[in-house]
Amino acid sequence: MKVSTLGIDLAKNVFQLHGVGCNGQTVLKKKLTRDKFLPFLMQLEPCLIGMEACASSHHFASCFTTVWA
């Protein structure tokens, strides 16, 4: 099933991901290290992303727009 919304908990070394489909059902639960995060994201189709506001969130927002541009 396709991920329509992806929630990301940004941390120093490990990121928690929770994806839901358009019907609201959980379709993805994953824990990724920092070095595996962007390669995994490049495999997904563009979707709505929600993440916490922290020091690194602006950096990752730039990465998301670059990956899916």
Buried (B, 14 or more C-beta within 10 A) or exposed (E): EEBBBBBBEBEEEEBEBBBBBEEEEEBBEEEBEEEEBBEBBEEBEEBEBEBEEEEBEEEBEEBBEEBEE
